[in-house]
Every structure is written in C-alpha cells, then in structure tokens.
Amino acid sequence: MLPKVPSLLLCIVNTKLRDIYKSLDDLCEDLDESKKEIIEILENSGYLYNQELNQFICKGDKCE
C-alpha cells in the first residue's frame, strides 16, 4: 500500500518509476494501486504525470 501523503507518495512513485517500472500503468497493476487515486493526489499537490519521462513533474510554481 502506497502512502497518501503527497510528498511521500511522489518520492516513492517516482523512485519506483525510475528504477523498476516502465509506466505508471505497470506500477499500478503490479502493486494493485489505483492509478486514478495516485494521479488525483499528486495533481492536487501540483504534479502531473509525464509519460515520456515516466515521472511526475511539477506543473508550475505551486508544487508542495
């Protein structure tokens, strides 16, 4: 189970995407996590998933 705290979630998800998974879909499927929930939590904190980079990145100057 992934944490719901945005800063922890961002760190863990981006590390796993960088080191293990080729896509957010792969991560969610393997860990049995909701892609929609991860995206929602991180978007509310100012991050968007960039498919080309396979990372969540800051979408402006409002990132937590």
C-alpha positions in Angstrom: 0.0 0.0 0.0 1.4 3.4 -1.0 1.2 6.4 1.3 -1.5 9.0 0.8 0.8 11.9 2.0 1.6 13.7 -1.3 5.3 14.3 -0.6 5.9 10.6 0.4 3.8 9.3 -2.5 5.7 11.5 -5.0 9.1 10.3 -3.8 8.1 6.6 -3.7 6.3 6.6 -7.0 9.0 8.5 -8.9 11.7 6.2 -7.5 9.8 3.1 -8.5 9.1 4.5 -11.9 12.7 5.3 -12.4 14.1 2.1 -11.1 11.6 -0.6 -11.7 8.5 0.2 -13.9 8.3 1.2 -17.5 5.0 3.0 -16.9 2.5 4.2 -14.3 0.1 1.5 -15.6 2.7 -1.2 -14.9 3.3 0.2 -11.4 -0.4 0.3 -10.6 -1.1 -3.1 -11.9 1.8 -4.7 -10.1 1.1 -3.0 -6.8 -2.6 -3.3 -7.1 -3.0 0.5 -6.7 -5.5 2.9 -8.2 -3.9 5.0 -11.0 -6.8 7.5 -10.7 -6.1 8.0 -7.0 -2.4 8.4 -7.4 -2.9 11.0 -10.2 -5.5 12.8 -8.2 -3.4 13.1 -5.0 -0.4 14.3 -6.9 -2.3 16.7 -9.2 -3.8 18.3 -6.1 -0.2 18.9 -4.9 0.8 20.4 -8.3 2.3 17.5 -10.1 1.4 15.9 -13.5 2.5 12.6 -14.8 4.8 13.0 -17.8 4.6 9.8 -19.9 7.7 10.5 -21.9 9.8 11.0 -18.8 7.9 8.3 -16.8 7.9 10.7 -13.8 5.6 13.1 -12.0 6.8 16.6 -12.5 5.9 20.0 -11.1 3.3 21.7 -13.3 4.2 25.2 -12.1 5.4 27.0 -9.1 2.7 25.7 -6.8 4.2 22.3 -6.0 4.2 21.2 -2.4 
